[in-house]
C-alpha cells in the first residue's frame, strides 16, 4: 500500500520528521481536549460528551490498528 510519504518521495529522515510532527499534533490535541474537559468542569457543567469520547476514540484507534496490522 502506497502511503502519503511514498507519494511525496520522502527519505528516511523526512519520514521520521513526519512521524514526529504527527505525534506532536496528537499530543497538542490531547492537551486541548483535557483543557476543554477541565474548563467544562470548572464552569459547573459536566462535559459528558468530551469525557465519553476519550475511551471511544481509543477503541477506534485500536480497531484501526488491528485492521491495518492484519492487512497484507
CHARMM-style PDB file with segment names, atoms N, HN, CA, C and O in Angstrom:
ATOM      1  N   UNK     1       0.847  -1.171   0.000  1.00  0.00      PROA
ATOM      2  CA  UNK     1       0.000   0.000   0.000  1.00  0.00      PROA
ATOM      3  C   UNK     1       0.893   1.235   0.000  1.00  0.00      PROA
ATOM      4  O   UNK     1       1.829   1.342   0.793  1.00  0.00      PROA
ATOM      5  N   UNK     2       0.594   2.149  -0.887  1.00  0.00      PROA
ATOM      6  HN  UNK     2      -0.166   2.062  -1.531  1.00  0.00      PROA
ATOM      7  CA  UNK     2       1.391   3.358  -1.000  1.00  0.00      PROA
ATOM      8  C   UNK     2       0.893   4.398   0.005  1.00  0.00      PROA
ATOM      9  O   UNK     2      -0.293   4.727   0.039  1.00  0.00      PROA
ATOM     10  N   UNK     3       1.803   4.902   0.812  1.00  0.00      PROA
ATOM     11  HN  UNK     3       2.767   4.635   0.785  1.00  0.00      PROA
ATOM     12  CA  UNK     3       1.430   5.905   1.815  1.00  0.00      PROA
ATOM     13  C   UNK     3       1.655   7.307   1.254  1.00  0.00      PROA
ATOM     14  O   UNK     3       2.225   7.482   0.177  1.00  0.00      PROA
ATOM     15  N   UNK     4       1.200   8.283   2.002  1.00  0.00      PROA
ATOM     16  HN  UNK     4       0.738   8.140   2.877  1.00  0.00      PROA
ATOM     17  CA  UNK     4       1.412   9.665   1.584  1.00  0.00      PROA
ATOM     18  C   UNK     4       2.894   9.995   1.541  1.00  0.00      PROA
ATOM     19  O   UNK     4       3.331  10.834   0.753  1.00  0.00      PROA
ATOM     20  N   UNK     5       3.670   9.325   2.401  1.00  0.00      PROA
ATOM     21  HN  UNK     5       3.315   8.643   3.041  1.00  0.00      PROA
ATOM     22  CA  UNK     5       5.108   9.566   2.412  1.00  0.00      PROA
ATOM     23  C   UNK     5       5.758   9.008   1.150  1.00  0.00      PROA
ATOM     24  O   UNK     5       6.691   9.601   0.611  1.00  0.00      PROA
ATOM     25  N   UNK     6       5.257   7.856   0.680  1.00  0.00      PROA
ATOM     26  HN  UNK     6       4.498   7.374   1.118  1.00  0.00      PROA
ATOM     27  CA  UNK     6       5.755   7.302  -0.573  1.00  0.00      PROA
ATOM     28  C   UNK     6       5.395   8.204  -1.749  1.00  0.00      PROA
ATOM     29  O   UNK     6       6.214   8.441  -2.637  1.00  0.00      PROA
ATOM     30  N   UNK     7       4.163   8.704  -1.745  1.00  0.00      PROA
ATOM     31  HN  UNK     7       3.498   8.511  -1.024  1.00  0.00      PROA
ATOM     32  CA  UNK     7       3.698   9.570  -2.831  1.00  0.00      PROA
ATOM     33  C   UNK     7       4.524  10.853  -2.907  1.00  0.00      PROA
ATOM     34  O   UNK     7       4.736  11.397  -3.990  1.00  0.00      PROA
ATOM     35  N   UNK     8       4.986  11.330  -1.754  1.00  0.00      PROA
ATOM     36  HN  UNK     8       4.814  10.888  -0.874  1.00  0.00      PROA
ATOM     37  CA  UNK     8       5.779  12.558  -1.725  1.00  0.00      PROA
ATOM     38  C   UNK     8       7.272  12.282  -1.897  1.00  0.00      PROA
ATOM     39  O   UNK     8       8.073  13.214  -1.957  1.00  0.00      PROA
ATOM     40  N   UNK     9       7.645  11.009  -1.977  1.00  0.00      PROA
ATOM     41  HN  UNK     9       6.994  10.251  -1.928  1.00  0.00      PROA
ATOM     42  CA  UNK     9       9.049  10.648  -2.188  1.00  0.00      PROA
ATOM     43  C   UNK     9       9.953  11.002  -1.019  1.00  0.00      PROA
ATOM     44  O   UNK     9      11.074  11.470  -1.216  1.00  0.00      PROA
ATOM     45  N   UNK    10       9.469  10.781   0.192  1.00  0.00      PROA
ATOM     46  HN  UNK    10       8.557  10.401   0.352  1.00  0.00      PROA
ATOM     47  CA  UNK    10      10.249  11.136   1.383  1.00  0.00      PROA
ATOM     48  C   UNK    10      11.351  10.109   1.645  1.00  0.00      PROA
ATOM     49  O   UNK    10      11.162   8.904   1.474  1.00  0.00      PROA
ATOM     50  N   UNK    11      12.500  10.621   2.063  1.00  0.00      PROA
ATOM     51  HN  UNK    11      12.653  11.599   2.203  1.00  0.00      PROA
ATOM     52  CA  UNK    11      13.549   9.721   2.519  1.00  0.00      PROA
ATOM     53  C   UNK    11      13.322   9.418   3.999  1.00  0.00      PROA
ATOM     54  O   UNK    11      12.362   9.907   4.595  1.00  0.00      PROA
ATOM     55  N   UNK    12      14.198   8.617   4.588  1.00  0.00      PROA
ATOM     56  HN  UNK    12      14.978   8.219   4.105  1.00  0.00      PROA
ATOM     57  CA  UNK    12      14.005   8.173   5.977  1.00  0.00      PROA
ATOM     58  C   UNK    12      14.004   9.338   6.965  1.00  0.00      PROA
ATOM     59  O   UNK    12      13.221   9.339   7.916  1.00  0.00      PROA
ATOM     60  N   UNK    13      14.861  10.317   6.755  1.00  0.00      PROA
ATOM     61  HN  UNK    13      15.497  10.317   5.982  1.00  0.00      PROA
ATOM     62  CA  UNK    13      14.916  11.484   7.649  1.00  0.00      PROA
ATOM     63  C   UNK    13      13.615  12.267   7.593  1.00  0.00      PROA
ATOM     64  O   UNK    13      13.107  12.710   8.623  1.00  0.00      PROA
ATOM     65  N   UNK    14      13.078  12.437   6.396  1.00  0.00      PROA
ATOM     66  HN  UNK    14      13.491  12.077   5.559  1.00  0.00      PROA
ATOM     67  CA  UNK    14      11.816  13.156   6.244  1.00  0.00      PROA
ATOM     68  C   UNK    14      10.654  12.369   6.845  1.00  0.00      PROA
ATOM     69  O   UNK    14       9.743  12.955   7.429  1.00  0.00      PROA
ATOM     70  N   UNK    15      10.685  11.039   6.703  1.00  0.00      PROA
ATOM     71  HN  UNK    15      11.426  10.563   6.229  1.00  0.00      PROA
ATOM     72  CA  UNK    15       9.643  10.200   7.297  1.00  0.00      PROA
ATOM     73  C   UNK    15       9.638  10.325   8.817  1.00  0.00      PROA
ATOM     74  O   UNK    15       8.576  10.434   9.431  1.00  0.00      PROA
ATOM     75  N   UNK    16      10.821  10.310   9.420  1.00  0.00      PROA
ATOM     76  HN  UNK    16      11.683  10.221   8.922  1.00  0.00      PROA
ATOM     77  CA  UNK    16      10.907  10.449  10.869  1.00  0.00      PROA
ATOM     78  C   UNK    16      10.384  11.811  11.318  1.00  0.00      PROA
ATOM     79  O   UNK    16       9.700  11.911  12.337  1.00  0.00      PROA
ATOM     80  N   UNK    17      10.702  12.854  10.563  1.00  0.00      PROA
ATOM     81  HN  UNK    17      11.258  12.773   9.735  1.00  0.00      PROA
ATOM     82  CA  UNK    17      10.194  14.189  10.893  1.00  0.00      PROA
ATOM     83  C   UNK    17       8.671  14.224  10.770  1.00  0.00      PROA
ATOM     84  O   UNK    17       8.002  14.870  11.577  1.00  0.00      PROA
ATOM     85  N   UNK    18       8.117  13.537   9.770  1.00  0.00      PROA
ATOM     86  HN  UNK    18       8.661  13.013   9.115  1.00  0.00      PROA
ATOM     87  CA  UNK    18       6.665  13.473   9.581  1.00  0.00      PROA
ATOM     88  C   UNK    18       6.006  12.776  10.769  1.00  0.00      PROA
ATOM     89  O   UNK    18       4.997  13.247  11.295  1.00  0.00      PROA
ATOM     90  N   UNK    19       6.584  11.654  11.185  1.00  0.00      PROA
ATOM     91  HN  UNK    19       7.404  11.272  10.758  1.00  0.00      PROA
ATOM     92  CA  UNK    19       6.048  10.938  12.341  1.00  0.00      PROA
ATOM     93  C   UNK    19       6.111  11.792  13.603  1.00  0.00      PROA
ATOM     94  O   UNK    19       5.160  11.817  14.385  1.00  0.00      PROA
ATOM     95  N   UNK    20       7.217  12.486  13.805  1.00  0.00      PROA
ATOM     96  HN  UNK    20       7.990  12.466  13.170  1.00  0.00      PROA
ATOM     97  CA  UNK    20       7.349  13.351  14.985  1.00  0.00      PROA
ATOM     98  C   UNK    20       6.345  14.493  14.945  1.00  0.00      PROA
ATOM     99  O   UNK    20       5.768  14.850  15.973  1.00  0.00      PROA
ATOM    100  N   UNK    21       6.132  15.070  13.763  1.00  0.00      PROA
ATOM    101  HN  UNK    21       6.600  14.780  12.928  1.00  0.00      PROA
ATOM    102  CA  UNK    21       5.151  16.149  13.632  1.00  0.00      PROA
ATOM    103  C   UNK    21       3.747  15.628  13.941  1.00  0.00      PROA
ATOM    104  O   UNK    21       2.976  16.300  14.626  1.00  0.00      PROA
ATOM    105  N   UNK    22       3.411  14.443  13.446  1.00  0.00      PROA
ATOM    106  HN  UNK    22       4.037  13.896  12.890  1.00  0.00      PROA
ATOM    107  CA  UNK    22       2.105  13.852  13.737  1.00  0.00      PROA
ATOM    108  C   UNK    22       1.944  13.597  15.230  1.00  0.00      PROA
ATOM    109  O   UNK    22       0.881  13.861  15.793  1.00  0.00      PROA
ATOM    110  N   UNK    23       2.978  13.092  15.867  1.00  0.00      PROA
ATOM    111  HN  UNK    23       3.841  12.878  15.410  1.00  0.00      PROA
ATOM    112  CA  UNK    23       2.920  12.829  17.306  1.00  0.00      PROA
ATOM    113  C   UNK    23       2.733  14.131  18.085  1.00  0.00      PROA
ATOM    114  O   UNK    23       1.952  14.180  19.035  1.00  0.00      PROA
ATOM    115  N   UNK    24       3.445  15.179  17.686  1.00  0.00      PROA
ATOM    116  HN  UNK    24       4.080  15.139  16.915  1.00  0.00      PROA
ATOM    117  CA  UNK    24       3.323  16.466  18.378  1.00  0.00      PROA
ATOM    118  C   UNK    24       1.911  17.028  18.239  1.00  0.00      PROA
ATOM    119  O   UNK    24       1.357  17.567  19.197  1.00  0.00      PROA
ATOM    120  N   UNK    25       1.333  16.902  17.056  1.00  0.00      PROA
ATOM    121  HN  UNK    25       1.783  16.464  16.277  1.00  0.00      PROA
ATOM    122  CA  UNK    25      -0.028  17.407  16.853  1.00  0.00      PROA
ATOM    123  C   UNK    25      -1.015  16.610  17.688  1.00  0.00      PROA
ATOM    124  O   UNK    25      -1.923  17.193  18.280  1.00  0.00      PROA
ATOM    125  N   UNK    26      -0.862  15.291  17.752  1.00  0.00      PROA
ATOM    126  HN  UNK    26      -0.124  14.817  17.271  1.00  0.00      PROA
ATOM    127  CA  UNK    26      -1.756  14.474  18.563  1.00  0.00      PROA
ATOM    128  C   UNK    26      -1.636  14.816  20.046  1.00  0.00      PROA
ATOM    129  O   UNK    26      -2.638  14.835  20.760  1.00  0.00      PROA
ATOM    130  N   UNK    27      -0.428  15.083  20.509  1.00  0.00      PROA
ATOM    131  HN  UNK    27       0.387  15.067  19.929  1.00  0.00      PROA
ATOM    132  CA  UNK    27      -0.263  15.477  21.909  1.00  0.00      PROA
ATOM    133  C   UNK    27      -0.909  16.828  22.168  1.00  0.00      PROA
ATOM    134  O   UNK    27      -1.526  17.025  23.215  1.00  0.00      PROA
ATOM    135  N   UNK    28      -0.779  17.762  21.234  1.00  0.00      PROA
ATOM    136  HN  UNK    28      -0.278  17.603  20.384  1.00  0.00      PROA
ATOM    137  CA  UNK    28      -1.413  19.065  21.377  1.00  0.00      PROA
ATOM    138  C   UNK    28      -2.931  18.930  21.430  1.00  0.00      PROA
ATOM    139  O   UNK    28      -3.582  19.563  22.261  1.00  0.00      PROA
ATOM    140  N   UNK    29      -3.492  18.114  20.555  1.00  0.00      PROA
ATOM    141  HN  UNK    29      -2.963  17.599  19.881  1.00  0.00      PROA
ATOM    142  CA  UNK    29      -4.935  17.886  20.564  1.00  0.00      PROA
ATOM    143  C   UNK    29      -5.364  17.272  21.902  1.00  0.00      PROA
ATOM    144  O   UNK    29      -6.406  17.641  22.445  1.00  0.00      PROA
ATOM    145  N   UNK    30      -4.572  16.344  22.431  1.00  0.00      PROA
ATOM    146  HN  UNK    30      -3.726  16.045  21.989  1.00  0.00      PROA
ATOM    147  CA  UNK    30      -4.887  15.740  23.721  1.00  0.00      PROA
ATOM    148  C   UNK    30      -4.886  16.759  24.848  1.00  0.00      PROA
ATOM    149  O   UNK    30      -5.771  16.743  25.703  1.00  0.00      PROA
ATOM    150  N   UNK    31      -3.903  17.639  24.854  1.00  0.00      PROA
ATOM    151  HN  UNK    31      -3.184  17.652  24.160  1.00  0.00      PROA
ATOM    152  CA  UNK    31      -3.837  18.677  25.894  1.00  0.00      PROA
ATOM    153  C   UNK    31      -5.030  19.630  25.765  1.00  0.00      PROA
ATOM    154  O   UNK    31      -5.629  20.020  26.767  1.00  0.00      PROA
ATOM    155  N   UNK    32      -5.367  20.000  24.533  1.00  0.00      PROA
ATOM    156  HN  UNK    32      -4.880  19.683  23.719  1.00  0.00      PROA
ATOM    157  CA  UNK    32      -6.530  20.875  24.339  1.00  0.00      PROA
ATOM    158  C   UNK    32      -7.814  20.178  24.773  1.00  0.00      PROA
ATOM    159  O   UNK    32      -8.689  20.811  25.364  1.00  0.00      PROA
ATOM    160  N   UNK    33      -7.937  18.907  24.491  1.00  0.00      PROA
ATOM    161  HN  UNK    33      -7.226  18.393  24.011  1.00  0.00      PROA
ATOM    162  CA  UNK    33      -9.128  18.138  24.879  1.00  0.00      PROA
ATOM    163  C   UNK    33      -9.266  18.109  26.399  1.00  0.00      PROA
ATOM    164  O   UNK    33     -10.347  18.336  26.943  1.00  0.00      PROA
ATOM    165  N   UNK    34      -8.149  17.825  27.075  1.00  0.00      PROA
ATOM    166  HN  UNK    34      -7.271  17.641  26.633  1.00  0.00      PROA
ATOM    167  CA  UNK    34      -8.170  17.817  28.538  1.00  0.00      PROA
ATOM    168  C   UNK    34      -8.515  19.208  29.064  1.00  0.00      PROA
ATOM    169  O   UNK    34      -9.254  19.336  30.040  1.00  0.00      PROA
ATOM    170  N   UNK    35      -7.985  20.247  28.423  1.00  0.00      PROA
ATOM    171  HN  UNK    35      -7.385  20.142  27.630  1.00  0.00      PROA
ATOM    172  CA  UNK    35      -8.316  21.610  28.815  1.00  0.00      PROA
ATOM    173  C   UNK    35      -9.804  21.910  28.671  1.00  0.00      PROA
ATOM    174  O   UNK    35     -10.386  22.587  29.520  1.00  0.00      PROA
ATOM    175  N   UNK    36     -10.417  21.416  27.612  1.00  0.00      PROA
ATOM    176  HN  UNK    36      -9.945  20.867  26.923  1.00  0.00      PROA
ATOM    177  CA  UNK    36     -11.859  21.616  27.432  1.00  0.00      PROA
ATOM    178  C   UNK    36     -12.656  20.887  28.509  1.00  0.00      PROA
ATOM    179  O   UNK    36     -13.662  21.401  28.999  1.00  0.00      PROA
ATOM    180  N   UNK    37     -12.204  19.693  28.873  1.00  0.00      PROA
ATOM    181  HN  UNK    37     -11.387  19.276  28.474  1.00  0.00      PROA
ATOM    182  CA  UNK    37     -12.877  18.950  29.938  1.00  0.00      PROA
ATOM    183  C   UNK    37     -12.756  19.705  31.264  1.00  0.00      PROA
ATOM    184  O   UNK    37     -13.743  19.862  31.984  1.00  0.00      PROA
ATOM    185  N   UNK    38     -11.561  20.166  31.581  1.00  0.00      PROA
ATOM    186  HN  UNK    38     -10.760  20.039  30.996  1.00  0.00      PROA
ATOM    187  CA  UNK    38     -11.344  20.894  32.834  1.00  0.00      PROA
ATOM    188  C   UNK    38     -12.155  22.192  32.837  1.00  0.00      PROA
ATOM    189  O   UNK    38     -12.756  22.543  33.852  1.00  0.00      PROA
ATOM    190  N   UNK    39     -12.174  22.900  31.717  1.00  0.00      PROA
ATOM    191  HN  UNK    39     -11.685  22.614  30.892  1.00  0.00      PROA
ATOM    192  CA  UNK    39     -12.949  24.138  31.635  1.00  0.00      PROA
ATOM    193  C   UNK    39     -14.436  23.866  31.867  1.00  0.00      PROA
ATOM    194  O   UNK    39     -15.112  24.619  32.567  1.00  0.00      PROA
ATOM    195  N   UNK    40     -14.931  22.793  31.278  1.00  0.00      PROA
ATOM    196  HN  UNK    40     -14.382  22.181  30.709  1.00  0.00      PROA
ATOM    197  CA  UNK    40     -16.332  22.430  31.487  1.00  0.00      PROA
ATOM    198  C   UNK    40     -16.626  22.093  32.934  1.00  0.00      PROA
ATOM    199  O   UNK    40     -17.671  22.469  33.464  1.00  0.00      PROA
ATOM    200  N   UNK    41     -15.702  21.380  33.578  1.00  0.00      PROA
ATOM    201  HN  UNK    41     -14.853  21.075  33.147  1.00  0.00      PROA
ATOM    202  CA  UNK    41     -15.894  21.037  34.988  1.00  0.00      PROA
ATOM    203  C   UNK    41     -15.830  22.266  35.879  1.00  0.00      PROA
ATOM    204  O   UNK    41     -16.619  22.392  36.816  1.00  0.00      PROA
ATOM    205  N   UNK    42     -14.908  23.168  35.601  1.00  0.00      PROA
ATOM    206  HN  UNK    42     -14.267  23.066  34.840  1.00  0.00      PROA
ATOM    207  CA  UNK    42     -14.783  24.388  36.408  1.00  0.00      PROA
ATOM    208  C   UNK    42     -15.960  25.328  36.204  1.00  0.00      PROA
ATOM    209  O   UNK    42     -16.283  26.113  37.095  1.00  0.00      PROA
ATOM    210  N   UNK    43     -16.603  25.261  35.049  1.00  0.00      PROA
ATOM    211  HN  UNK    43     -16.340  24.622  34.325  1.00  0.00      PROA
ATOM    212  CA  UNK    43     -17.765  26.110  34.782  1.00  0.00      PROA
ATOM    213  C   UNK    43     -19.018  25.562  35.445  1.00  0.00      PROA
ATOM    214  O   UNK    43     -20.090  26.159  35.347  1.00  0.00      PROA
ATOM    215  N   UNK    44     -18.886  24.435  36.116  1.00  0.00      PROA
ATOM    216  HN  UNK    44     -18.015  23.950  36.196  1.00  0.00      PROA
ATOM    217  CA  UNK    44     -20.023  23.868  36.820  1.00  0.00      PROA
ATOM    218  C   UNK    44     -20.812  22.866  36.009  1.00  0.00      PROA
ATOM    219  O   UNK    44     -21.748  22.255  36.523  1.00  0.00      PROA
ATOM    220  N   UNK    45     -20.459  22.690  34.776  1.00  0.00      PROA
ATOM    221  HN  UNK    45     -19.699  23.187  34.358  1.00  0.00      PROA
ATOM    222  CA  UNK    45     -21.161  21.726  33.930  1.00  0.00      PROA
ATOM    223  C   UNK    45     -20.487  20.375  33.958  1.00  0.00      PROA
ATOM    224  O   UNK    45     -19.464  20.185  34.615  1.00  0.00      PROA
ATOM    225  N   UNK    46     -21.055  19.466  33.257  1.00  0.00      PROA
ATOM    226  HN  UNK    46     -21.887  19.620  32.722  1.00  0.00      PROA
ATOM    227  CA  UNK    46     -20.459  18.143  33.116  1.00  0.00      PROA
ATOM    228  C   UNK    46     -20.281  17.856  31.625  1.00  0.00      PROA
ATOM    229  O   UNK    46     -21.254  17.555  30.933  1.00  0.00      PROA
ATOM    230  N   UNK    47     -19.056  17.945  31.132  1.00  0.00      PROA
ATOM    231  HN  UNK    47     -18.266  18.188  31.694  1.00  0.00      PROA
ATOM    232  CA  UNK    47     -18.810  17.723  29.706  1.00  0.00      PROA
ATOM    233  C   UNK    47     -18.814  16.227  29.365  1.00  0.00      PROA
ATOM    234  O   UNK    47     -17.784  15.662  28.997  1.00  0.00      PROA
ATOM    235  N   UNK    48     -19.981  15.600  29.493  1.00  0.00      PROA
ATOM    236  HN  UNK    48     -20.818  16.059  29.792  1.00  0.00      PROA
ATOM    237  CA  UNK    48     -20.079  14.150  29.318  1.00  0.00      PROA
ATOM    238  C   UNK    48     -19.624  13.702  27.940  1.00  0.00      PROA
ATOM    239  O   UNK    48     -18.971  12.668  27.807  1.00  0.00      PROA
ATOM    240  N   UNK    49     -19.964  14.473  26.914  1.00  0.00      PROA
ATOM    241  HN  UNK    49     -20.495  15.313  27.022  1.00  0.00      PROA
ATOM    242  CA  UNK    49     -19.561  14.076  25.566  1.00  0.00      PROA
ATOM    243  C   UNK    49     -18.046  14.000  25.444  1.00  0.00      PROA
ATOM    244  O   UNK    49     -17.510  13.025  24.917  1.00  0.00      PROA
ATOM    245  N   UNK    50     -17.354  15.031  25.932  1.00  0.00      PROA
ATOM    246  HN  UNK    50     -17.790  15.823  26.360  1.00  0.00      PROA
ATOM    247  CA  UNK    50     -15.891  15.042  25.849  1.00  0.00      PROA
ATOM    248  C   UNK    50     -15.280  13.900  26.645  1.00  0.00      PROA
ATOM    249  O   UNK    50     -14.335  13.250  26.199  1.00  0.00      PROA
ATOM    250  N   UNK    51     -15.833  13.665  27.827  1.00  0.00      PROA
ATOM    251  HN  UNK    51     -16.601  14.192  28.189  1.00  0.00      PROA
ATOM    252  CA  UNK    51     -15.308  12.593  28.683  1.00  0.00      PROA
ATOM    253  C   UNK    51     -15.578  11.226  28.047  1.00  0.00      PROA
ATOM    254  O   UNK    51     -14.705  10.359  28.044  1.00  0.00      PROA
ATOM    255  N   UNK    52     -16.783  11.035  27.511  1.00  0.00      PROA
ATOM    256  HN  UNK    52     -17.493  11.740  27.513  1.00  0.00      PROA
ATOM    257  CA  UNK    52     -17.143   9.741  26.923  1.00  0.00      PROA
ATOM    258  C   UNK    52     -16.366   9.455  25.647  1.00  0.00      PROA
ATOM    259  O   UNK    52     -16.136   8.293  25.315  1.00  0.00      PROA
ATOM    260  N   UNK    53     -15.962  10.484  24.933  1.00  0.00      PROA
ATOM    261  HN  UNK    53     -16.149  11.428  25.203  1.00  0.00      PROA
ATOM    262  CA  UNK    53     -15.266  10.271  23.665  1.00  0.00      PROA
ATOM    263  C   UNK    53     -13.823   9.804  23.845  1.00  0.00      PROA
ATOM    264  O   UNK    53     -13.237   9.272  22.903  1.00  0.00      PROA
ATOM    265  N   UNK    54     -13.244   9.987  25.010  1.00  0.00      PROA
ATOM    266  HN  UNK    54     -13.721  10.420  25.775  1.00  0.00      PROA
ATOM    267  CA  UNK    54     -11.861   9.547  25.233  1.00  0.00      PROA
ATOM    268  C   UNK    54     -11.740   8.034  25.033  1.00  0.00      PROA
ATOM    269  O   UNK    54     -10.931   7.612  24.206  1.00  0.00      PROA
ATOM    270  N   UNK    55     -12.498   7.198  25.742  1.00  0.00      PROA
ATOM    271  HN  UNK    55     -13.155   7.540  26.414  1.00  0.00      PROA
ATOM    272  CA  UNK    55     -12.372   5.757  25.500  1.00  0.00      PROA
ATOM    273  C   UNK    55     -12.917   5.336  24.138  1.00  0.00      PROA
ATOM    274  O   UNK    55     -12.432   4.366  23.554  1.00  0.00      PROA
ATOM    275  N   UNK    56     -13.918   6.051  23.623  1.00  0.00      PROA
ATOM    276  HN  UNK    56     -14.311   6.839  24.097  1.00  0.00      PROA
ATOM    277  CA  UNK    56     -14.456   5.710  22.302  1.00  0.00      PROA
ATOM    278  C   UNK    56     -13.379   5.895  21.234  1.00  0.00      PROA
ATOM    279  O   UNK    56     -13.188   5.022  20.387  1.00  0.00      PROA
ATOM    280  N   UNK    57     -12.687   7.010  21.270  1.00  0.00      PROA
ATOM    281  HN  UNK    57     -12.842   7.719  21.958  1.00  0.00      PROA
ATOM    282  CA  UNK    57     -11.622   7.245  20.296  1.00  0.00      PROA
ATOM    283  C   UNK    57     -10.466   6.278  20.490  1.00  0.00      PROA
ATOM    284  O   UNK    57      -9.826   5.885  19.514  1.00  0.00      PROA
ATOM    285  N   UNK    58     -10.185   5.888  21.717  1.00  0.00      PROA
ATOM    286  HN  UNK    58     -10.704   6.207  22.510  1.00  0.00      PROA
ATOM    287  CA  UNK    58      -9.146   4.892  21.964  1.00  0.00      PROA
ATOM    288  C   UNK    58      -9.532   3.551  21.338  1.00  0.00      PROA
ATOM    289  O   UNK    58      -8.683   2.863  20.771  1.00  0.00      PROA
ATOM    290  N   UNK    59     -10.806   3.179  21.439  1.00  0.00      PROA
ATOM    291  HN  UNK    59     -11.496   3.738  21.900  1.00  0.00      PROA
ATOM    292  CA  UNK    59     -11.262   1.931  20.824  1.00  0.00      PROA
ATOM    293  C   UNK    59     -11.221   2.007  19.301  1.00  0.00      PROA
ATOM    294  O   UNK    59     -10.884   1.024  18.642  1.00  0.00      PROA
ATOM    295  N   UNK    60     -11.558   3.151  18.743  1.00  0.00      PROA
ATOM    296  HN  UNK    60     -11.831   3.950  19.278  1.00  0.00      PROA
ATOM    297  CA  UNK    60     -11.472   3.329  17.290  1.00  0.00      PROA
ATOM    298  C   UNK    60     -10.024   3.200  16.835  1.00  0.00      PROA
ATOM    299  O   UNK    60      -9.735   2.573  15.816  1.00  0.00      PROA
ATOM    300  N   UNK    61      -9.123   3.797  17.600  1.00  0.00      PROA
ATOM    301  HN  UNK    61      -9.357   4.306  18.428  1.00  0.00      PROA
ATOM    302  CA  UNK    61      -7.698   3.698  17.257  1.00  0.00      PROA
ATOM    303  C   UNK    61      -7.229   2.250  17.320  1.00  0.00      PROA
ATOM    304  O   UNK    61      -6.500   1.796  16.439  1.00  0.00      PROA
ATOM    305  N   UNK    62      -7.641   1.522  18.357  1.00  0.00      PROA
ATOM    306  HN  UNK    62      -8.233   1.891  19.073  1.00  0.00      PROA
ATOM    307  CA  UNK    62      -7.274   0.114  18.480  1.00  0.00      PROA
ATOM    308  C   UNK    62      -7.845  -0.701  17.320  1.00  0.00      PROA
ATOM    309  O   UNK    62      -7.154  -1.552  16.760  1.00  0.00      PROA
ATOM    310  N   UNK    63      -9.083  -0.447  16.965  1.00  0.00      PROA
ATOM    311  HN  UNK    63      -9.644   0.245  17.420  1.00  0.00      PROA
ATOM    312  CA  UNK    63      -9.699  -1.175  15.852  1.00  0.00      PROA
ATOM    313  C   UNK    63      -8.960  -0.892  14.547  1.00  0.00      PROA
ATOM    314  O   UNK    63      -8.708  -1.810  13.767  1.00  0.00      PROA
ATOM    315  N   UNK    64      -8.614   0.359  14.307  1.00  0.00      PROA
ATOM    316  HN  UNK    64      -8.818   1.105  14.941  1.00  0.00      PROA
ATOM    317  CA  UNK    64      -7.858   0.694  13.094  1.00  0.00      PROA
ATOM    318  C   UNK    64      -6.488   0.042  13.105  1.00  0.00      PROA
ATOM    319  O   UNK    64      -6.032  -0.468  12.081  1.00  0.00      PROA
ATOM    320  N   UNK    65      -5.830   0.055  14.250  1.00  0.00      PROA
ATOM    321  HN  UNK    65      -6.200   0.469  15.082  1.00  0.00      PROA
ATOM    322  CA  UNK    65      -4.514  -0.572  14.358  1.00  0.00      PROA
ATOM    323  C   UNK    65      -4.593  -2.053  14.017  1.00  0.00      PROA
ATOM    324  O   UNK    65      -3.788  -2.559  13.236  1.00  0.00      PROA
ATOM    325  N   UNK    66      -5.563  -2.746  14.602  1.00  0.00      PROA
ATOM    326  HN  UNK    66      -6.217  -2.335  15.236  1.00  0.00      PROA
ATOM    327  CA  UNK    66      -5.704  -4.187  14.341  1.00  0.00      PROA
ATOM    328  C   UNK    66      -6.077  -4.448  12.886  1.00  0.00      PROA
ATOM    329  O   UNK    66      -5.608  -5.420  12.294  1.00  0.00      PROA
ATOM    330  N   UNK    67      -6.912  -3.596  12.306  1.00  0.00      PROA
ATOM    331  HN  UNK    67      -7.293  -2.807  12.788  1.00  0.00      PROA
ATOM    332  CA  UNK    67      -7.305  -3.784  10.914  1.00  0.00      PROA
ATOM    333  C   UNK    67      -6.094  -3.607  10.001  1.00  0.00      PROA
ATOM    334  O   UNK    67      -5.875  -4.420   9.103  1.00  0.00      PROA
ATOM    335  N   UNK    68      -5.305  -2.552  10.221  1.00  0.00      PROA
ATOM    336  HN  UNK    68      -5.483  -1.891  10.951  1.00  0.00      PROA
ATOM    337  CA  UNK    68      -4.102  -2.328   9.405  1.00  0.00      PROA
ATOM    338  C   UNK    68      -3.045  -3.402   9.670  1.00  0.00      PROA
ATOM    339  O   UNK    68      -2.309  -3.778   8.759  1.00  0.00      PROA
ATOM    340  N   UNK    69      -2.964  -3.889  10.884  1.00  0.00      PROA
ATOM    341  HN  UNK    69      -3.562  -3.584  11.624  1.00  0.00      PROA
ATOM    342  CA  UNK    69      -1.984  -4.911  11.224  1.00  0.00      PROA
ATOM    343  C   UNK    69      -2.256  -6.210  10.469  1.00  0.00      PROA
ATOM    344  O   UNK    69      -1.321  -6.903  10.068  1.00  0.00      PROA
ATOM    345  N   UNK    70      -3.527  -6.540  10.275  1.00  0.00      PROA
ATOM    346  HN  UNK    70      -4.286  -5.977  10.601  1.00  0.00      PROA
ATOM    347  CA  UNK    70      -3.885  -7.807   9.629  1.00  0.00      PROA
ATOM    348  C   UNK    70      -4.011  -7.705   8.120  1.00  0.00      PROA
ATOM    349  O   UNK    70      -4.287  -8.709   7.462  1.00  0.00      PROA
ATOM    350  N   UNK    71      -3.819  -6.539   7.561  1.00  0.00      PROA
ATOM    351  HN  UNK    71      -3.595  -5.724   8.096  1.00  0.00      PROA
ATOM    352  CA  UNK    71      -3.877  -6.397   6.099  1.00  0.00      PROA
ATOM    353  C   UNK    71      -2.560  -6.857   5.498  1.00  0.00      PROA
ATOM    354  O   UNK    71      -1.497  -6.664   6.089  1.00  0.00      PROA
ATOM    355  N   UNK    72      -2.632  -7.463   4.327  1.00  0.00      PROA
ATOM    356  HN  UNK    72      -3.495  -7.620   3.846  1.00  0.00      PROA
ATOM    357  CA  UNK    72      -1.366  -7.908   3.671  1.00  0.00      PROA
ATOM    358  C   UNK    72      -0.543  -6.772   3.155  1.00  0.00      PROA
ATOM    359  OT1 UNK    72       0.528  -6.992   2.590  1.00  0.00      PROA
TER     360      UNK     72
END
